[in-house]
Amino acid sequence: MTLIEMLNSLRGPGINAAVGVLLSILLEYLPGWESKAPKLKRPIVLGLCLAVPLLATLVLAQLGQVAASELDTWWLAIMAGATAFSTSQLAHLRKL
C-alpha cells in the first residue's frame, strides 16, 4: 500500500482501524479510562473519528492529490468521520 492509498483509506473505511489503534494506545497510557463516564468518552471518540479523515485530507491536499479549495473534499471527510462515530456508538445505543 502506498502512502496515497493509505491516506485515501483513512478518509473512508480505514477510519475505524485507525481510531481503534489510537484508542488502544489511549487505553494503555490513560489510567482509569474504563471507569470514566461515557459523557467524557464520547467527545474523545468523536474527535478522533473526525480528526483522522480531516488530517488525511489535509495531507492529501498538501501532496496535490485532492483539491483543498473544494468544499466537497472537506465535506466528504467530515461525513466519513461522523459516519464512523455513529456506527461506533450503535453497540451502546440501548444504554443511552
Secondary structure, DSSP 8 states (H G I E B T S, - for coil): --HHHHHHHHTTTHHHHHHHHHHHHHHHHSTTGGGS-HHHHHHHHHHHHHHHHHHHHHHHHHTTSS-TT-HHHHHHHHHHHHHHHHHHTGGGGGG-
